[in-house]
């Protein structure tokens, strides 16, 4: 049987990673490595009791400092949460637009409700070359609610240059609707179409999201035609649930990282204590990828 593209990349990636990463050390050791975190940060909501944002925010910063991801896709991030992370994570810049206004969230220390699918990126490792936002609806160019969705849903994207390797790549970050089944289906179709449209030159590509669905659902079929599930294809991986609801037993895998045109080396659900029992009602997830060098 003729090996497919991913098999070829796996074989090459295995050679690249030999001696570069151990099972208990995910931090990049090769210039071709990119690490990605998807994190539903959970809105600042007083009904969360002991798990309100004020009691979780320092632990969120500790997670970022410890994991040192190249990029972070945040879901449910409100302006004051973004402001706090930006001030306390100076190695990172960010981009995103409010899902309702389509405007850049203001810098503020006061509560601000509008959610943003922000992308944080480490400026020492990557350079942002282009950026944009589209909405998960039949009118994706303007803030809008799609199909049977309960809320406006948006997808933030960035086109980056990876400084150590010289490779350009795309990064998408989104949050599918929690109540609209048709909206989740149509949203994945739209994201797959946009990914193909943007990435006509077959650059490496990543997608982070709270999908509010597990990948065994048929709605993922269009996405599987253009990208791979890191949880399933990573050399080292786990199968832990990501939605914990601030309880010890997580119940559902709702958060995923998809990729293409690179190798997934490690996937991990970040369940450890970073200074608070829970840094969100979702566990963050992390993927370590190997991208081909330009030389």
Residue frames as qw, qx, qy, qz and C-alpha x, y, z in Angstrom:
[[0.000, 0.889, 0.459, 0.000, 0.00, 0.00, 0.00],
 [0.395, 0.504, -0.029, 0.767, 1.35, 3.40, -0.95],
 [0.329, -0.430, -0.519, 0.662, 1.91, 5.54, 2.19],
 [0.072, 0.892, 0.386, 0.223, -0.26, 8.65, 2.44],
 [0.230, 0.737, -0.181, 0.609, 1.09, 12.12, 3.10],
 [0.545, -0.727, 0.213, -0.359, 0.58, 11.91, 6.86],
 [0.967, -0.185, 0.081, 0.158, 2.44, 8.58, 7.04],
 [0.670, 0.466, -0.088, 0.571, 5.38, 10.08, 5.15],
 [0.070, -0.770, 0.200, -0.602, 5.41, 13.08, 7.47],
 [0.808, -0.553, 0.109, -0.168, 5.21, 10.79, 10.50],
 [0.928, 0.037, -0.007, 0.371, 8.30, 8.90, 9.37],
 [0.421, 0.573, -0.122, 0.692, 10.22, 12.12, 8.72],
 [0.362, -0.756, 0.101, -0.536, 8.96, 13.67, 11.94],
 [0.916, -0.395, -0.037, 0.058, 10.08, 10.67, 13.97],
 [0.759, 0.198, -0.088, 0.614, 13.62, 11.26, 12.78],
 [0.082, 0.682, -0.065, 0.724, 13.40, 14.97, 13.56],
 [0.581, -0.673, 0.064, -0.453, 12.15, 14.29, 17.07],
 [0.899, -0.084, -0.345, 0.256, 14.64, 11.57, 17.96],
 [0.578, -0.127, -0.322, 0.739, 16.36, 12.86, 21.06],
 [0.020, 0.410, 0.087, 0.908, 14.45, 16.12, 20.86],
 [0.550, -0.398, 0.092, -0.728, 11.52, 15.41, 23.20],
 [0.105, 0.046, -0.960, 0.255, 11.05, 12.91, 25.99],
 [0.299, -0.499, -0.777, -0.239, 7.70, 11.54, 27.10],
 [0.368, -0.715, -0.490, 0.337, 7.65, 13.79, 30.16],
 [0.226, -0.521, 0.070, 0.820, 8.91, 16.98, 28.50],
 [0.471, 0.680, 0.549, 0.118, 6.75, 18.77, 25.95],
 [0.016, -0.883, 0.061, 0.466, 8.64, 22.03, 25.69],
 [0.733, 0.677, -0.059, 0.013, 9.99, 22.66, 22.18],
 [0.667, -0.501, 0.386, 0.394, 13.54, 21.41, 21.68],
 [0.515, 0.159, 0.556, 0.632, 13.77, 21.77, 17.91],
 [0.059, 0.302, -0.084, -0.948, 13.30, 24.91, 15.87],
 [0.269, -0.128, -0.714, -0.633, 10.64, 23.09, 13.86],
 [0.210, -0.400, -0.861, 0.231, 8.35, 22.62, 16.86],
 [0.265, -0.354, -0.069, -0.894, 5.15, 24.58, 17.47],
 [0.123, -0.281, -0.878, 0.367, 3.03, 24.11, 20.60],
 [0.302, -0.346, -0.350, -0.816, -0.65, 25.03, 20.60],
 [0.014, 0.223, 0.805, -0.549, -3.12, 25.38, 23.47],
 [0.306, -0.466, -0.507, -0.657, -6.91, 25.55, 23.18],
 [0.194, -0.179, -0.679, 0.685, -8.49, 27.08, 26.28],
 [0.294, -0.685, -0.470, -0.472, -12.12, 27.87, 27.00],
 [0.228, 0.261, -0.484, 0.803, -11.35, 30.37, 29.72],
 [0.248, -0.607, -0.746, 0.112, -14.98, 30.56, 30.98],
 [0.024, -0.708, -0.149, -0.690, -16.66, 33.96, 31.20],
 [0.099, 0.120, -0.578, 0.801, -16.52, 35.93, 34.43],
 [0.529, -0.427, -0.498, -0.539, -19.77, 34.78, 36.03],
 [0.274, -0.458, 0.534, -0.656, -20.71, 35.29, 39.71],
 [0.902, -0.147, -0.015, -0.407, -22.76, 32.07, 39.75],
 [0.757, 0.317, -0.542, 0.179, -19.47, 30.15, 39.72],
 [0.744, -0.664, -0.071, -0.026, -19.00, 30.78, 43.45],
 [0.616, -0.628, 0.344, 0.328, -15.49, 29.82, 44.55],
 [0.659, 0.100, 0.525, 0.529, -14.54, 29.35, 40.89],
 [0.264, 0.937, 0.174, -0.150, -15.20, 32.93, 39.79],
 [0.647, 0.651, -0.100, 0.386, -12.62, 34.54, 37.48],
 [0.165, -0.867, 0.340, -0.326, -11.04, 36.50, 40.34],
 [0.724, -0.471, 0.494, -0.096, -10.04, 33.20, 41.98],
 [0.898, 0.207, 0.345, 0.177, -8.86, 31.59, 38.73],
 [0.448, 0.891, -0.074, 0.026, -7.04, 34.35, 36.87],
 [0.202, -0.774, 0.598, 0.039, -3.61, 33.97, 38.50],
 [0.705, -0.104, 0.699, 0.058, -3.71, 30.23, 37.82],
 [0.707, 0.663, 0.246, 0.011, -4.52, 30.91, 34.15],
 [0.197, 0.903, -0.381, 0.023, -1.35, 32.99, 33.91],
 [0.487, -0.516, 0.705, -0.008, 0.63, 30.27, 35.69],
 [0.825, 0.264, 0.499, 0.013, -0.61, 27.72, 33.15],
 [0.571, 0.817, -0.023, 0.075, 0.62, 29.87, 30.27],
 [0.081, -0.842, 0.529, -0.070, 3.97, 30.54, 31.96],
 [0.640, -0.314, 0.700, -0.029, 4.47, 26.84, 32.66],
 [0.784, 0.352, 0.508, 0.055, 3.31, 25.42, 29.34],
 [0.149, -0.574, 0.383, 0.708, 4.88, 28.19, 27.20],
 [0.636, 0.480, 0.594, 0.111, 2.69, 27.54, 24.14],
 [0.300, 0.031, 0.394, 0.868, 3.58, 29.18, 20.86],
 [0.295, -0.246, -0.321, -0.865, -0.10, 30.01, 20.31],
 [0.119, 0.259, 0.819, -0.498, -3.25, 29.97, 22.41],
 [0.253, -0.365, -0.557, -0.701, -6.80, 29.89, 21.10],
 [0.087, 0.129, 0.652, -0.742, -9.06, 31.38, 23.78],
 [0.250, -0.476, -0.679, -0.501, -12.82, 30.91, 23.84],
 [0.401, -0.767, -0.501, -0.025, -15.31, 32.94, 25.91],
 [0.504, -0.154, -0.206, 0.824, -12.65, 35.57, 26.66],
 [0.030, -0.929, -0.367, -0.014, -14.09, 38.89, 27.82],
 [0.345, 0.814, -0.139, 0.446, -12.20, 42.21, 27.47],
 [0.382, -0.794, 0.375, -0.288, -11.15, 42.44, 31.12],
 [0.920, -0.209, 0.318, 0.093, -9.93, 38.84, 31.05],
 [0.750, 0.521, 0.061, 0.403, -7.93, 39.50, 27.88],
 [0.035, 0.892, -0.224, 0.392, -6.50, 42.67, 29.46],
 [0.678, -0.628, 0.366, -0.111, -5.38, 40.74, 32.53],
 [0.923, 0.040, 0.283, 0.259, -3.67, 38.02, 30.49],
 [0.558, 0.719, 0.002, 0.415, -2.01, 40.55, 28.19],
 [0.169, -0.884, 0.293, -0.323, -0.60, 42.51, 31.14],
 [0.676, -0.536, 0.492, -0.117, 0.65, 39.41, 32.92],
 [0.845, 0.103, 0.446, 0.276, 1.94, 37.50, 29.90],
 [0.080, 0.851, -0.182, -0.486, 4.24, 40.09, 28.31],
 [0.317, -0.280, 0.776, 0.467, 5.83, 37.57, 25.93],
 [0.301, 0.430, 0.825, 0.208, 2.54, 37.38, 24.04],
 [0.232, 0.151, -0.141, -0.950, 0.59, 39.64, 21.70],
 [0.332, 0.354, 0.855, -0.182, -3.00, 38.96, 20.71],
 [0.230, 0.038, -0.405, -0.884, -5.71, 39.54, 18.12],
 [0.011, 0.414, 0.910, -0.024, -9.47, 39.14, 18.14],
 [0.227, -0.245, -0.185, -0.924, -12.77, 40.97, 17.60],
 [0.397, 0.074, 0.629, -0.665, -15.88, 41.01, 19.73],
 [0.173, 0.211, 0.927, 0.255, -18.43, 38.53, 18.47],
 [0.147, 0.740, 0.625, -0.197, -21.34, 40.99, 18.70],
 [0.070, 0.897, 0.009, -0.436, -19.81, 44.35, 17.71],
 [0.805, 0.474, 0.110, 0.339, -17.02, 43.17, 15.42],
 [0.084, 0.912, -0.249, 0.316, -14.72, 45.65, 17.17],
 [0.541, 0.272, -0.640, 0.473, -11.44, 45.17, 19.01],
 [0.596, -0.655, -0.456, 0.090, -12.16, 44.61, 22.72],
 [0.009, -0.891, 0.191, -0.413, -11.12, 47.61, 24.81],
 [0.491, 0.155, -0.653, 0.555, -8.31, 47.48, 27.33],
 [0.482, -0.589, 0.005, -0.649, -10.09, 47.52, 30.68],
 [0.140, 0.161, -0.868, 0.449, -9.80, 46.28, 34.24],
 [0.501, 0.077, 0.414, -0.756, -13.57, 46.53, 34.72],
 [0.521, 0.234, 0.819, -0.050, -16.11, 43.86, 33.84],
 [0.390, 0.436, -0.331, -0.741, -17.00, 43.85, 30.13],
 [0.776, 0.085, 0.527, -0.336, -19.38, 41.21, 28.82],
 [0.739, 0.570, -0.183, -0.309, -18.71, 40.75, 25.09],
 [0.845, -0.228, 0.445, 0.188, -16.91, 37.51, 24.27],
 [0.362, 0.786, -0.430, -0.255, -13.96, 37.27, 21.90],
 [0.984, 0.050, 0.099, 0.142, -12.25, 34.29, 20.28],
 [0.027, -0.924, 0.370, 0.098, -8.79, 35.73, 20.92],
 [0.912, 0.227, -0.164, 0.300, -5.52, 34.33, 19.59],
 [0.377, -0.861, 0.322, 0.116, -2.48, 34.89, 21.80],
 [0.883, 0.384, -0.099, 0.253, 0.90, 34.31, 20.17],
 [0.660, -0.577, 0.113, 0.467, 4.48, 34.36, 21.43],
 [0.352, 0.922, -0.087, -0.136, 6.23, 37.19, 19.63],
 [0.265, -0.666, 0.661, 0.221, 9.70, 35.66, 19.98],
 [0.510, -0.012, 0.845, 0.160, 8.58, 32.62, 17.98],
 [0.362, 0.531, 0.699, 0.313, 6.04, 33.87, 15.46],
 [0.000, -0.235, 0.086, 0.968, 5.20, 37.00, 13.49],
 [0.420, 0.592, 0.627, -0.283, 1.62, 37.89, 12.58],
 [0.238, -0.040, 0.543, 0.804, 1.46, 38.57, 8.83],
 [0.349, -0.231, -0.422, -0.804, -2.31, 38.82, 8.28],
 [0.072, 0.184, 0.825, -0.530, -5.48, 38.41, 10.33],
 [0.389, -0.176, -0.371, -0.825, -9.25, 38.45, 10.19],
 [0.324, 0.118, 0.781, -0.520, -12.56, 37.29, 11.60],
 [0.397, -0.125, -0.593, -0.689, -15.58, 35.69, 10.03],
 [0.537, -0.119, 0.473, -0.688, -18.91, 34.82, 11.58],
 [0.101, 0.046, 0.990, 0.092, -20.45, 31.36, 11.62],
 [0.423, 0.555, 0.467, -0.544, -23.56, 32.30, 9.71],
 [0.611, 0.559, 0.492, 0.268, -24.88, 32.71, 6.15],
 [0.224, 0.934, -0.017, 0.277, -23.45, 36.28, 6.31],
 [0.840, -0.265, -0.175, 0.441, -19.92, 35.59, 7.56],
 [0.445, 0.391, -0.039, 0.805, -18.50, 39.04, 6.81],
 [0.235, -0.550, 0.096, -0.796, -20.60, 40.83, 9.43],
 [0.136, -0.101, 0.812, -0.559, -21.46, 40.11, 13.07],
 [0.670, -0.028, -0.312, -0.673, -24.42, 37.77, 12.85],
 [0.587, -0.163, 0.715, -0.343, -26.19, 34.75, 14.31],
 [0.316, 0.276, -0.768, -0.484, -26.28, 31.63, 12.16],
 [0.483, -0.130, -0.827, -0.255, -29.09, 29.11, 11.64],
 [0.639, -0.610, -0.410, -0.228, -30.48, 27.89, 14.98],
 [0.513, 0.123, -0.481, 0.700, -27.63, 29.26, 17.11],
 [0.375, -0.780, -0.467, 0.183, -28.41, 30.91, 20.40],
 [0.302, -0.806, 0.087, 0.502, -25.56, 33.43, 20.09],
 [0.476, 0.824, -0.300, -0.072, -23.37, 35.15, 17.54],
 [0.858, -0.291, 0.321, 0.277, -20.42, 32.86, 16.87],
 [0.347, 0.882, -0.292, -0.125, -17.19, 33.92, 15.20],
 [0.928, -0.014, 0.094, 0.359, -13.93, 32.42, 13.99],
 [0.099, -0.924, 0.295, 0.222, -10.67, 34.33, 14.40],
 [0.920, 0.223, 0.107, 0.304, -7.78, 33.55, 12.06],
 [0.163, -0.878, 0.342, 0.294, -4.16, 34.59, 11.73],
 [0.857, 0.458, -0.104, 0.213, -1.50, 33.98, 9.11],
 [0.515, -0.801, 0.280, 0.122, 1.87, 33.66, 10.82],
 [0.622, 0.578, -0.499, 0.174, 5.55, 33.23, 10.05],
 [0.874, -0.467, -0.015, 0.131, 7.33, 30.80, 12.33],
 [0.042, 0.931, -0.360, -0.034, 10.64, 32.57, 12.93],
 [0.522, -0.499, 0.679, 0.133, 12.91, 29.57, 13.72],
 [0.648, 0.157, 0.715, 0.211, 11.83, 27.48, 10.72],
 [0.015, 0.265, -0.401, -0.877, 10.87, 30.21, 8.26],
 [0.010, -0.345, -0.885, -0.313, 7.54, 28.49, 7.56],
 [0.359, -0.118, 0.014, -0.926, 4.25, 30.35, 7.21],
 [0.142, -0.267, -0.952, 0.042, 1.10, 28.81, 8.68],
 [0.394, -0.456, -0.258, -0.755, -2.57, 29.50, 9.41],
 [0.121, -0.131, -0.828, 0.532, -4.18, 29.41, 12.84],
 [0.411, -0.434, -0.409, -0.690, -7.97, 29.40, 13.35],
 [0.080, -0.089, -0.788, 0.604, -9.83, 29.67, 16.66],
 [0.434, -0.300, -0.371, -0.764, -13.57, 29.37, 17.23],
 [0.223, 0.046, 0.794, -0.564, -16.40, 28.32, 19.55],
 [0.250, -0.259, -0.765, -0.534, -19.38, 26.44, 18.14],
 [0.494, -0.385, 0.016, -0.780, -22.86, 27.11, 19.48],
 [0.138, -0.157, 0.891, -0.403, -23.95, 25.15, 22.53],
 [0.524, 0.286, 0.601, -0.531, -27.64, 24.81, 21.64],
 [0.625, 0.574, -0.103, -0.519, -27.95, 24.93, 17.85],
 [0.758, -0.074, 0.623, 0.178, -27.39, 21.49, 16.33],
 [0.639, 0.680, 0.292, 0.209, -27.89, 22.79, 12.79],
 [0.034, 0.974, -0.222, 0.030, -25.58, 25.71, 13.57],
 [0.557, -0.554, 0.593, 0.178, -22.78, 23.38, 14.66],
 [0.755, 0.257, 0.556, 0.236, -23.16, 21.33, 11.48],
 [0.458, 0.843, 0.187, 0.211, -23.24, 24.34, 9.16],
 [0.223, -0.927, 0.295, 0.071, -20.45, 26.07, 11.09],
 [0.655, -0.349, 0.603, 0.294, -18.08, 23.16, 10.53],
 [0.657, 0.528, 0.455, 0.288, -18.94, 23.14, 6.84],
 [0.176, 0.978, 0.012, 0.112, -18.17, 26.86, 6.66],
 [0.431, -0.771, 0.439, 0.164, -14.88, 26.54, 8.55],
 [0.739, -0.015, 0.587, 0.330, -13.77, 23.71, 6.25],
 [0.520, 0.741, 0.329, 0.267, -14.63, 25.82, 3.20],
 [0.048, -0.987, 0.151, -0.037, -12.79, 28.86, 4.55],
 [0.626, -0.541, 0.502, 0.250, -9.74, 26.77, 5.44],
 [0.709, 0.264, 0.526, 0.388, -9.53, 25.44, 1.88],
 [0.314, 0.902, 0.209, 0.210, -10.09, 28.91, 0.46],
 [0.238, -0.934, 0.262, 0.043, -7.43, 30.62, 2.59],
 [0.532, -0.534, 0.630, 0.186, -4.85, 27.84, 2.49],
 [0.812, 0.554, -0.014, -0.183, -4.59, 27.22, -1.25],
 [0.394, 0.703, -0.580, 0.123, -0.80, 26.86, -0.96],
 [0.900, -0.177, -0.396, 0.031, -0.99, 24.00, 1.58],
 [0.052, 0.589, -0.540, 0.599, 0.74, 25.73, 4.49],
 [0.286, -0.182, -0.856, 0.391, 0.63, 24.05, 7.89],
 [0.383, -0.444, -0.215, -0.781, -2.71, 24.85, 9.50],
 [0.183, -0.128, -0.837, 0.500, -4.20, 24.63, 13.00],
 [0.429, -0.495, -0.317, -0.686, -7.71, 24.96, 14.41],
 [0.150, -0.067, -0.791, 0.590, -8.52, 25.25, 18.12],
 [0.439, -0.338, -0.256, -0.792, -12.04, 25.35, 19.52],
 [0.364, 0.108, 0.778, -0.501, -14.61, 24.44, 22.04],
 [0.213, -0.030, -0.740, -0.637, -16.71, 22.51, 19.52],
 [0.583, -0.040, 0.391, -0.711, -19.49, 21.64, 22.00],
 [0.929, 0.221, -0.093, -0.281, -19.34, 18.21, 20.30],
 [0.635, -0.401, 0.624, 0.215, -17.14, 15.13, 20.27],
 [0.176, 0.531, -0.593, -0.579, -15.39, 14.23, 17.04],
 [0.225, 0.093, 0.963, 0.120, -17.29, 10.97, 16.61],
 [0.415, 0.625, 0.444, -0.490, -20.32, 13.00, 15.50],
 [0.619, 0.428, 0.534, 0.385, -21.04, 13.01, 11.76],
 [0.138, 0.978, 0.130, -0.081, -20.99, 16.82, 11.63],
 [0.384, -0.719, 0.422, 0.397, -17.17, 16.66, 11.59],
 [0.795, 0.279, 0.470, 0.263, -17.04, 14.95, 8.18],
 [0.441, 0.869, 0.055, 0.218, -16.33, 18.16, 6.18],
 [0.238, -0.890, 0.387, -0.045, -13.54, 19.14, 8.57],
 [0.770, -0.289, 0.546, 0.160, -11.93, 15.69, 8.43],
 [0.757, 0.551, 0.266, 0.232, -11.58, 16.17, 4.67],
 [0.339, 0.843, -0.145, 0.391, -9.18, 19.07, 5.19],
 [0.103, -0.679, 0.560, -0.463, -7.64, 18.54, 8.66],
 [0.645, -0.034, -0.752, 0.135, -6.70, 15.87, 11.22],
 [0.636, -0.717, -0.086, -0.273, -7.66, 15.38, 14.88],
 [0.192, 0.650, -0.636, 0.369, -4.54, 15.81, 17.03],
 [0.639, -0.367, 0.522, -0.429, -5.97, 13.73, 19.87],
 [0.954, 0.156, 0.202, -0.155, -6.30, 10.73, 17.56],
 [0.808, 0.534, -0.129, 0.214, -3.09, 11.04, 15.53],
 [0.097, -0.852, 0.465, -0.221, -0.50, 12.34, 17.98],
 [0.580, 0.300, -0.735, 0.183, 2.35, 9.93, 18.73],
 [0.236, -0.154, -0.759, 0.586, 1.78, 10.44, 22.47],
 [0.333, -0.377, -0.284, -0.816, -1.79, 11.25, 23.46],
 [0.126, 0.130, 0.827, -0.533, -4.60, 10.83, 25.96],
 [0.216, -0.399, -0.719, -0.526, -8.35, 10.39, 25.74],
 [0.146, -0.354, -0.644, 0.662, -9.47, 12.41, 28.73],
 [0.041, 0.815, 0.553, 0.169, -12.68, 14.43, 28.83],
 [0.334, 0.257, -0.057, 0.905, -12.29, 18.20, 28.77],
 [0.362, -0.570, -0.126, -0.727, -15.52, 19.60, 30.20],
 [0.364, -0.034, -0.801, 0.473, -15.31, 19.32, 33.98],
 [0.390, -0.692, -0.395, -0.462, -18.02, 21.71, 35.19],
 [0.140, -0.639, 0.488, -0.578, -15.77, 22.44, 38.20],
 [0.893, -0.294, 0.204, -0.271, -16.07, 18.84, 39.30],
 [0.423, -0.527, 0.718, 0.170, -13.44, 16.16, 39.75],
 [0.564, 0.175, 0.781, 0.203, -14.98, 13.90, 37.12],
 [0.223, 0.416, -0.343, -0.812, -14.91, 15.40, 33.64],
 [0.659, 0.288, 0.621, -0.311, -17.68, 14.07, 31.46],
 [0.692, 0.655, 0.303, -0.001, -17.32, 15.07, 27.79],
 [0.520, -0.179, 0.360, 0.754, -14.62, 15.75, 25.19],
 [0.298, 0.870, 0.371, -0.128, -15.75, 19.07, 23.74],
 [0.010, -0.907, 0.302, 0.292, -12.39, 20.73, 23.08],
 [0.887, 0.178, 0.321, 0.279, -10.19, 19.67, 20.17],
 [0.074, -0.727, 0.403, 0.550, -7.18, 20.71, 18.11],
 [0.831, 0.460, 0.305, 0.068, -7.13, 20.04, 14.37],
 [0.231, -0.691, 0.459, 0.508, -4.11, 20.35, 12.09],
 [0.851, 0.485, 0.194, 0.056, -2.82, 19.72, 8.59],
 [0.608, 0.707, -0.200, 0.301, 0.48, 19.65, 6.66],
 [0.019, -0.652, 0.633, -0.418, 2.58, 18.91, 9.73],
 [0.592, -0.049, -0.796, 0.115, 3.14, 16.14, 12.29],
 [0.589, -0.655, 0.058, -0.470, 1.32, 15.86, 15.62],
 [0.413, 0.329, -0.774, 0.350, 3.84, 14.60, 18.17],
 [0.192, -0.190, -0.810, 0.520, 2.01, 15.02, 21.46],
 [0.379, -0.540, -0.318, -0.681, -1.52, 15.77, 22.66],
 [0.326, -0.133, -0.749, 0.562, -2.27, 16.37, 26.32],
 [0.362, -0.760, -0.398, -0.365, -5.28, 17.38, 28.44],
 [0.251, 0.389, -0.461, 0.757, -3.98, 19.84, 31.04],
 [0.627, -0.576, -0.468, -0.235, -5.62, 18.66, 34.26],
 [0.585, -0.103, -0.490, 0.638, -2.95, 19.64, 36.77],
 [0.283, -0.876, -0.334, 0.202, -3.34, 22.25, 39.50],
 [0.486, 0.484, 0.012, 0.727, -1.77, 25.54, 38.41],
 [0.117, 0.094, -0.385, 0.911, -2.63, 27.31, 41.66],
 [0.568, 0.002, 0.199, -0.799, -6.40, 26.85, 41.70],
 [0.602, 0.056, 0.782, -0.153, -8.45, 23.64, 41.76],
 [0.555, 0.539, 0.580, 0.255, -9.84, 24.57, 38.32],
 [0.182, -0.299, 0.179, 0.919, -8.69, 27.31, 35.99],
 [0.435, 0.090, -0.325, -0.835, -11.95, 26.94, 34.05],
 [0.780, 0.057, 0.452, -0.430, -14.95, 24.66, 33.69],
 [0.889, 0.445, -0.113, 0.006, -13.01, 23.21, 30.74],
 [0.707, -0.441, 0.332, 0.442, -9.53, 21.73, 30.94],
 [0.286, 0.779, -0.384, -0.404, -7.15, 23.32, 28.45],
 [0.936, 0.127, 0.286, 0.160, -5.64, 21.01, 25.85],
 [0.093, -0.803, 0.452, 0.377, -2.18, 21.20, 24.31],
 [0.914, 0.355, 0.164, 0.109, -0.67, 19.89, 21.10],
 [0.316, -0.670, 0.484, 0.466, 2.98, 19.74, 20.08],
 [0.782, 0.588, 0.204, -0.046, 3.59, 19.74, 16.33],
 [0.509, -0.356, 0.470, 0.627, 6.54, 19.44, 13.98],
 [0.537, 0.794, 0.129, -0.253, 6.51, 21.53, 10.84],
 [0.818, 0.261, 0.185, 0.479, 8.87, 21.08, 7.86],
 [0.309, -0.637, 0.115, 0.696, 11.70, 23.62, 7.61],
 [0.508, 0.813, -0.013, -0.285, 12.03, 25.84, 4.57],
 [0.147, 0.710, -0.669, -0.165, 15.60, 24.60, 4.06]]
